[in-house]
């Protein structure tokens, strides 16, 4: 059984600030800029691949119908997109 550890953005900032020896506020602004740029590029249709980590891309969800269970009203939802991340095999097997 693999143990899942939580590692959030503030943990990332602290870890990187120590490793590259710059202030936490400077590290936070750099990470925010990186995330913003990645989000923008994926939204525009680019695929971002980080070797040994994974791939970020835009995934299209087909149009579908759904019904409200309370009113039984059927509604249609058009095609939507989501931000999709596929981890690399190296990342998946990191805890094994």
JOFEN-V744817 format. One record per residue. RES is the residue in three letters. PSI is psi in whole degrees, 0 to 359 (NA if undefined). OMEGA is omega as a letter, one per 20 degrees, with the letter a starting at -180 (* if undefined). D_FIRST is the distance of its C-alpha to the first C-alpha in whole Angstrom. Layout:
res,psi,omega,d_first
RES,PSI,OMEGA,D_FIRST
RES,PSI,OMEGA,D_FIRST
//
This chain:
res,psi,omega,d_first
UNK,129,r,0
UNK,144,r,4
UNK,130,r,7
UNK,124,r,10
UNK,144,r,13
UNK,131,r,16
UNK,100,a,19
UNK,184,a,22
UNK,319,r,25
UNK,325,r,27
UNK,320,r,24
UNK,316,r,25
UNK,312,a,29
UNK,314,a,28
UNK,314,a,26
UNK,322,r,29
UNK,318,r,32
UNK,317,a,31
UNK,318,a,30
UNK,4,r,34
UNK,51,r,36
UNK,167,a,37
UNK,155,r,37
UNK,322,a,35
UNK,321,r,37
UNK,318,r,38
UNK,317,r,34
UNK,316,a,34
UNK,323,r,36
UNK,318,r,35
UNK,317,r,32
UNK,317,r,34
UNK,317,r,36
UNK,313,a,33
UNK,318,r,31
UNK,316,a,35
UNK,319,r,36
UNK,316,r,33
UNK,316,r,33
UNK,314,a,37
UNK,319,r,36
UNK,320,r,33
UNK,328,r,36
UNK,358,r,39
UNK,0,r,37
UNK,154,r,35
UNK,133,r,32
UNK,119,r,31
UNK,124,r,28
UNK,107,a,27
UNK,133,a,26
UNK,356,a,23
UNK,303,r,22
UNK,188,a,22
UNK,133,r,25
UNK,134,r,27
UNK,167,r,29
UNK,130,a,31
UNK,132,a,30
UNK,134,r,33
UNK,125,a,32
UNK,155,r,35
UNK,146,a,37
UNK,165,r,37
UNK,152,r,38
UNK,160,a,37
UNK,144,r,38
UNK,119,a,38
UNK,336,a,37
UNK,313,a,40
UNK,350,a,43
UNK,14,r,42
UNK,130,r,43
UNK,130,a,42
UNK,152,r,42
UNK,138,r,41
UNK,126,a,39
UNK,180,r,40
UNK,136,r,38
UNK,168,r,35
UNK,151,r,33
UNK,160,r,30
UNK,117,a,28
UNK,137,r,26
UNK,128,r,23
UNK,113,a,21
UNK,151,r,19
UNK,162,r,20
UNK,324,r,17
UNK,320,r,18
UNK,320,r,16
UNK,319,a,13
UNK,8,a,12
UNK,328,a,13
UNK,357,a,10
UNK,NA,*,9
//
